[in-house]
Amino acid sequence: MNFSLDVASPADASVFQNLMQLYTHDFSQFWAGTPRGELEQNGRFPDYPLDAYFDRPHWSAFLLKADERPVGFALINDASHSTLPTDYSVAEFFIVRKYRGQGFGLIAAQRLFQQHPGAWEVAVARKNVAALRFWQGAIRKSAVENSMSELDWDRPEWNGAIIRFHVAA
């Protein structure tokens, strides 16, 4: 199977919004008991605010494809959960369930890191234990030796792990 990580454009917004419905559905299990993740009256989750990923410097959207079919996405920006200086942060990352466990996520993460050397941050919600395991492994394979650190935050603005690391040029 041929895998690609393609830079997205505004023309891809409808594909992103469709994939974002699946992502939000998966993530809604972590929002039980909160107002987040509620369906609208039309049976859809609210659209994700994507415009900044096509307009702002250091913000990028990527479609993940297998044999030219969309199987996921990655959104990166320069917003830091930890408030420490960072060049890049993984804002959102998603692989359709059918394609999980086949190495696509790892390939996508490694390509993102290789294409964007510098200081990185990945924040993982406390309840998303599987994602934390994935990111710890993916980062270990790409980070400069001894550059990986993991913060454990339990604050109103973020509750979960924040992994900081450096990727060499």
ChimeraX commands (.cxc) that place a marker at each C-alpha (Angstrom):
marker #1 position 0.00,0.00,0.00 radius 0.5
marker #1 position 1.36,3.42,-0.98 radius 0.5
marker #1 position 1.25,5.98,1.86 radius 0.5
marker #1 position 1.59,9.74,1.48 radius 0.5
marker #1 position 1.57,12.83,3.68 radius 0.5
marker #1 position 0.27,15.69,1.52 radius 0.5
marker #1 position 0.19,19.38,2.36 radius 0.5
marker #1 position -3.47,20.39,2.27 radius 0.5
marker #1 position -5.02,23.49,0.75 radius 0.5
marker #1 position -8.38,25.23,1.24 radius 0.5
marker #1 position -9.71,23.01,-1.58 radius 0.5
marker #1 position -9.29,20.06,0.82 radius 0.5
marker #1 position -11.43,21.64,3.56 radius 0.5
marker #1 position -14.48,19.46,2.89 radius 0.5
marker #1 position -12.38,16.27,3.14 radius 0.5
marker #1 position -10.95,17.58,6.42 radius 0.5
marker #1 position -14.39,18.35,7.82 radius 0.5
marker #1 position -15.57,14.84,6.91 radius 0.5
marker #1 position -12.56,13.25,8.62 radius 0.5
marker #1 position -12.98,15.64,11.55 radius 0.5
marker #1 position -16.45,14.17,12.15 radius 0.5
marker #1 position -14.83,10.76,12.69 radius 0.5
marker #1 position -12.07,12.25,14.85 radius 0.5
marker #1 position -14.53,14.14,17.03 radius 0.5
marker #1 position -16.68,11.03,17.38 radius 0.5
marker #1 position -13.65,9.03,18.57 radius 0.5
marker #1 position -12.53,11.79,20.91 radius 0.5
marker #1 position -16.02,12.40,22.36 radius 0.5
marker #1 position -15.58,9.39,24.69 radius 0.5
marker #1 position -13.06,11.49,26.63 radius 0.5
marker #1 position -15.55,14.35,27.02 radius 0.5
marker #1 position -18.29,12.39,28.84 radius 0.5
marker #1 position -19.91,14.59,31.46 radius 0.5
marker #1 position -18.85,17.82,29.75 radius 0.5
marker #1 position -20.56,20.06,27.16 radius 0.5
marker #1 position -17.77,19.34,24.64 radius 0.5
marker #1 position -18.46,16.92,21.82 radius 0.5
marker #1 position -22.21,17.44,21.62 radius 0.5
marker #1 position -23.92,16.83,18.29 radius 0.5
marker #1 position -25.76,19.68,16.65 radius 0.5
marker #1 position -29.46,19.37,15.75 radius 0.5
marker #1 position -28.48,18.17,12.26 radius 0.5
marker #1 position -26.67,15.15,13.75 radius 0.5
marker #1 position -23.19,16.47,13.00 radius 0.5
marker #1 position -20.47,17.75,15.25 radius 0.5
marker #1 position -19.62,21.43,14.73 radius 0.5
marker #1 position -17.14,22.11,11.94 radius 0.5
marker #1 position -13.54,22.51,13.01 radius 0.5
marker #1 position -12.01,25.99,12.53 radius 0.5
marker #1 position -9.51,25.17,9.79 radius 0.5
marker #1 position -8.93,28.56,8.14 radius 0.5
marker #1 position -5.90,29.42,10.27 radius 0.5
marker #1 position -4.13,26.28,9.05 radius 0.5
marker #1 position -4.24,27.62,5.51 radius 0.5
marker #1 position -3.51,31.29,6.33 radius 0.5
marker #1 position -1.11,31.60,9.25 radius 0.5
marker #1 position 2.64,31.12,9.10 radius 0.5
marker #1 position 3.84,28.04,11.02 radius 0.5
marker #1 position 0.34,26.52,10.87 radius 0.5
marker #1 position -0.11,23.65,8.41 radius 0.5
marker #1 position -2.64,21.00,7.49 radius 0.5
marker #1 position -1.73,17.61,6.05 radius 0.5
marker #1 position -3.86,14.85,4.56 radius 0.5
marker #1 position -2.68,11.30,5.15 radius 0.5
marker #1 position -3.46,9.02,2.23 radius 0.5
marker #1 position -3.17,5.31,1.46 radius 0.5
marker #1 position -3.32,4.53,-2.25 radius 0.5
marker #1 position -4.58,8.10,-2.82 radius 0.5
marker #1 position -7.55,7.66,-0.43 radius 0.5
marker #1 position -7.74,9.87,2.66 radius 0.5
marker #1 position -7.06,7.87,5.83 radius 0.5
marker #1 position -6.30,10.66,8.28 radius 0.5
marker #1 position -4.88,14.10,8.89 radius 0.5
marker #1 position -2.38,16.08,10.89 radius 0.5
marker #1 position -2.61,19.71,11.96 radius 0.5
marker #1 position 0.49,21.45,13.28 radius 0.5
marker #1 position 0.99,24.95,14.61 radius 0.5
marker #1 position 3.31,26.90,16.88 radius 0.5
marker #1 position 0.95,27.13,19.87 radius 0.5
marker #1 position 2.50,25.81,23.07 radius 0.5
marker #1 position 0.41,24.12,25.76 radius 0.5
marker #1 position 3.33,24.44,28.16 radius 0.5
marker #1 position 3.86,28.14,27.30 radius 0.5
marker #1 position 7.55,27.32,26.74 radius 0.5
marker #1 position 9.11,28.35,23.42 radius 0.5
marker #1 position 8.34,25.86,20.66 radius 0.5
marker #1 position 8.63,25.86,16.88 radius 0.5
marker #1 position 5.95,23.25,16.22 radius 0.5
marker #1 position 3.10,21.59,18.06 radius 0.5
marker #1 position 0.84,18.76,16.96 radius 0.5
marker #1 position -2.61,20.32,17.27 radius 0.5
marker #1 position -4.62,17.35,15.98 radius 0.5
marker #1 position -3.65,13.96,14.56 radius 0.5
marker #1 position -6.00,11.25,13.32 radius 0.5
marker #1 position -5.90,7.90,11.55 radius 0.5
marker #1 position -9.16,6.19,10.49 radius 0.5
marker #1 position -9.66,3.09,12.65 radius 0.5
marker #1 position -9.38,0.67,9.72 radius 0.5
marker #1 position -5.81,1.87,9.14 radius 0.5
marker #1 position -4.59,2.00,12.75 radius 0.5
marker #1 position -1.94,-0.43,13.87 radius 0.5
marker #1 position -0.45,-0.71,10.37 radius 0.5
marker #1 position 2.34,1.82,10.82 radius 0.5
marker #1 position 0.71,4.74,8.99 radius 0.5
marker #1 position 0.63,6.92,12.10 radius 0.5
marker #1 position 4.30,6.32,12.82 radius 0.5
marker #1 position 5.27,7.02,9.20 radius 0.5
marker #1 position 3.21,10.22,9.20 radius 0.5
marker #1 position 4.67,11.42,12.51 radius 0.5
marker #1 position 8.24,10.72,11.41 radius 0.5
marker #1 position 7.72,12.54,8.10 radius 0.5
marker #1 position 6.20,15.54,9.89 radius 0.5
marker #1 position 9.14,15.71,12.26 radius 0.5
marker #1 position 11.73,15.27,9.48 radius 0.5
marker #1 position 10.13,17.99,7.36 radius 0.5
marker #1 position 9.98,20.43,10.29 radius 0.5
marker #1 position 13.19,20.32,12.34 radius 0.5
marker #1 position 13.24,22.30,15.56 radius 0.5
marker #1 position 11.65,22.37,19.00 radius 0.5
marker #1 position 8.43,20.34,19.15 radius 0.5
marker #1 position 5.61,19.83,21.60 radius 0.5
marker #1 position 2.87,17.18,21.64 radius 0.5
marker #1 position 0.09,17.47,24.23 radius 0.5
marker #1 position -1.98,14.36,24.97 radius 0.5
marker #1 position -5.23,14.41,26.93 radius 0.5
marker #1 position -4.93,12.48,30.19 radius 0.5
marker #1 position -7.67,9.99,29.31 radius 0.5
marker #1 position -6.18,9.19,25.90 radius 0.5
marker #1 position -3.78,6.49,27.12 radius 0.5
marker #1 position -3.38,4.84,23.69 radius 0.5
marker #1 position -2.35,8.16,22.12 radius 0.5
marker #1 position 0.21,8.75,24.86 radius 0.5
marker #1 position 1.83,5.35,24.17 radius 0.5
marker #1 position 1.83,6.07,20.42 radius 0.5
marker #1 position 3.45,9.50,20.79 radius 0.5
marker #1 position 6.06,8.34,23.29 radius 0.5
marker #1 position 7.20,5.65,20.84 radius 0.5
marker #1 position 7.04,7.85,17.74 radius 0.5
marker #1 position 8.97,10.67,19.40 radius 0.5
marker #1 position 11.70,8.35,20.72 radius 0.5
marker #1 position 12.37,7.28,17.12 radius 0.5
marker #1 position 12.69,10.88,15.83 radius 0.5
marker #1 position 13.96,13.09,18.64 radius 0.5
marker #1 position 17.54,14.16,19.18 radius 0.5
marker #1 position 19.01,11.92,21.89 radius 0.5
marker #1 position 18.26,13.15,25.42 radius 0.5
marker #1 position 16.02,15.97,24.16 radius 0.5
marker #1 position 12.70,14.37,25.12 radius 0.5
marker #1 position 11.00,15.49,28.32 radius 0.5
marker #1 position 7.48,14.82,29.53 radius 0.5
marker #1 position 5.49,17.20,31.70 radius 0.5
marker #1 position 2.38,16.05,33.57 radius 0.5
marker #1 position -0.09,18.91,33.82 radius 0.5
marker #1 position -3.35,19.00,35.75 radius 0.5
marker #1 position -4.45,22.57,35.22 radius 0.5
marker #1 position -7.62,24.24,33.96 radius 0.5
marker #1 position -5.97,25.07,30.62 radius 0.5
marker #1 position -4.59,21.53,30.08 radius 0.5
marker #1 position -4.95,18.15,31.76 radius 0.5
marker #1 position -2.50,15.55,30.52 radius 0.5
marker #1 position 0.99,14.93,29.25 radius 0.5
marker #1 position 3.02,17.50,27.34 radius 0.5
marker #1 position 5.97,15.93,25.54 radius 0.5
marker #1 position 8.72,18.31,24.48 radius 0.5
marker #1 position 11.60,17.31,22.18 radius 0.5
marker #1 position 13.96,18.51,19.48 radius 0.5
marker #1 position 14.31,17.25,15.91 radius 0.5
marker #1 position 17.61,17.88,14.13 radius 0.5
marker #1 position 17.82,19.38,10.65 radius 0.5
marker link #1:1,2 radius 0.2
marker link #1:2,3 radius 0.2
marker link #1:3,4 radius 0.2
marker link #1:4,5 radius 0.2
marker link #1:5,6 radius 0.2
marker link #1:6,7 radius 0.2
marker link #1:7,8 radius 0.2
marker link #1:8,9 radius 0.2
marker link #1:9,10 radius 0.2
marker link #1:10,11 radius 0.2
marker link #1:11,12 radius 0.2
marker link #1:12,13 radius 0.2
marker link #1:13,14 radius 0.2
marker link #1:14,15 radius 0.2
marker link #1:15,16 radius 0.2
marker link #1:16,17 radius 0.2
marker link #1:17,18 radius 0.2
marker link #1:18,19 radius 0.2
marker link #1:19,20 radius 0.2
marker link #1:20,21 radius 0.2
marker link #1:21,22 radius 0.2
marker link #1:22,23 radius 0.2
marker link #1:23,24 radius 0.2
marker link #1:24,25 radius 0.2
marker link #1:25,26 radius 0.2
marker link #1:26,27 radius 0.2
marker link #1:27,28 radius 0.2
marker link #1:28,29 radius 0.2
marker link #1:29,30 radius 0.2
marker link #1:30,31 radius 0.2
marker link #1:31,32 radius 0.2
marker link #1:32,33 radius 0.2
marker link #1:33,34 radius 0.2
marker link #1:34,35 radius 0.2
marker link #1:35,36 radius 0.2
marker link #1:36,37 radius 0.2
marker link #1:37,38 radius 0.2
marker link #1:38,39 radius 0.2
marker link #1:39,40 radius 0.2
marker link #1:40,41 radius 0.2
marker link #1:41,42 radius 0.2
marker link #1:42,43 radius 0.2
marker link #1:43,44 radius 0.2
marker link #1:44,45 radius 0.2
marker link #1:45,46 radius 0.2
marker link #1:46,47 radius 0.2
marker link #1:47,48 radius 0.2
marker link #1:48,49 radius 0.2
marker link #1:49,50 radius 0.2
marker link #1:50,51 radius 0.2
marker link #1:51,52 radius 0.2
marker link #1:52,53 radius 0.2
marker link #1:53,54 radius 0.2
marker link #1:54,55 radius 0.2
marker link #1:55,56 radius 0.2
marker link #1:56,57 radius 0.2
marker link #1:57,58 radius 0.2
marker link #1:58,59 radius 0.2
marker link #1:59,60 radius 0.2
marker link #1:60,61 radius 0.2
marker link #1:61,62 radius 0.2
marker link #1:62,63 radius 0.2
marker link #1:63,64 radius 0.2
marker link #1:64,65 radius 0.2
marker link #1:65,66 radius 0.2
marker link #1:66,67 radius 0.2
marker link #1:67,68 radius 0.2
marker link #1:68,69 radius 0.2
marker link #1:69,70 radius 0.2
marker link #1:70,71 radius 0.2
marker link #1:71,72 radius 0.2
marker link #1:72,73 radius 0.2
marker link #1:73,74 radius 0.2
marker link #1:74,75 radius 0.2
marker link #1:75,76 radius 0.2
marker link #1:76,77 radius 0.2
marker link #1:77,78 radius 0.2
marker link #1:78,79 radius 0.2
marker link #1:79,80 radius 0.2
marker link #1:80,81 radius 0.2
marker link #1:81,82 radius 0.2
marker link #1:82,83 radius 0.2
marker link #1:83,84 radius 0.2
marker link #1:84,85 radius 0.2
marker link #1:85,86 radius 0.2
marker link #1:86,87 radius 0.2
marker link #1:87,88 radius 0.2
marker link #1:88,89 radius 0.2
marker link #1:89,90 radius 0.2
marker link #1:90,91 radius 0.2
marker link #1:91,92 radius 0.2
marker link #1:92,93 radius 0.2
marker link #1:93,94 radius 0.2
marker link #1:94,95 radius 0.2
marker link #1:95,96 radius 0.2
marker link #1:96,97 radius 0.2
marker link #1:97,98 radius 0.2
marker link #1:98,99 radius 0.2
marker link #1:99,100 radius 0.2
marker link #1:100,101 radius 0.2
marker link #1:101,102 radius 0.2
marker link #1:102,103 radius 0.2
marker link #1:103,104 radius 0.2
marker link #1:104,105 radius 0.2
marker link #1:105,106 radius 0.2
marker link #1:106,107 radius 0.2
marker link #1:107,108 radius 0.2
marker link #1:108,109 radius 0.2
marker link #1:109,110 radius 0.2
marker link #1:110,111 radius 0.2
marker link #1:111,112 radius 0.2
marker link #1:112,113 radius 0.2
marker link #1:113,114 radius 0.2
marker link #1:114,115 radius 0.2
marker link #1:115,116 radius 0.2
marker link #1:116,117 radius 0.2
marker link #1:117,118 radius 0.2
marker link #1:118,119 radius 0.2
marker link #1:119,120 radius 0.2
marker link #1:120,121 radius 0.2
marker link #1:121,122 radius 0.2
marker link #1:122,123 radius 0.2
marker link #1:123,124 radius 0.2
marker link #1:124,125 radius 0.2
marker link #1:125,126 radius 0.2
marker link #1:126,127 radius 0.2
marker link #1:127,128 radius 0.2
marker link #1:128,129 radius 0.2
marker link #1:129,130 radius 0.2
marker link #1:130,131 radius 0.2
marker link #1:131,132 radius 0.2
marker link #1:132,133 radius 0.2
marker link #1:133,134 radius 0.2
marker link #1:134,135 radius 0.2
marker link #1:135,136 radius 0.2
marker link #1:136,137 radius 0.2
marker link #1:137,138 radius 0.2
marker link #1:138,139 radius 0.2
marker link #1:139,140 radius 0.2
marker link #1:140,141 radius 0.2
marker link #1:141,142 radius 0.2
marker link #1:142,143 radius 0.2
marker link #1:143,144 radius 0.2
marker link #1:144,145 radius 0.2
marker link #1:145,146 radius 0.2
marker link #1:146,147 radius 0.2
marker link #1:147,148 radius 0.2
marker link #1:148,149 radius 0.2
marker link #1:149,150 radius 0.2
marker link #1:150,151 radius 0.2
marker link #1:151,152 radius 0.2
marker link #1:152,153 radius 0.2
marker link #1:153,154 radius 0.2
marker link #1:154,155 radius 0.2
marker link #1:155,156 radius 0.2
marker link #1:156,157 radius 0.2
marker link #1:157,158 radius 0.2
marker link #1:158,159 radius 0.2
marker link #1:159,160 radius 0.2
marker link #1:160,161 radius 0.2
marker link #1:161,162 radius 0.2
marker link #1:162,163 radius 0.2
marker link #1:163,164 radius 0.2
marker link #1:164,165 radius 0.2
marker link #1:165,166 radius 0.2
marker link #1:166,167 radius 0.2
marker link #1:167,168 radius 0.2
marker link #1:168,169 radius 0.2
view
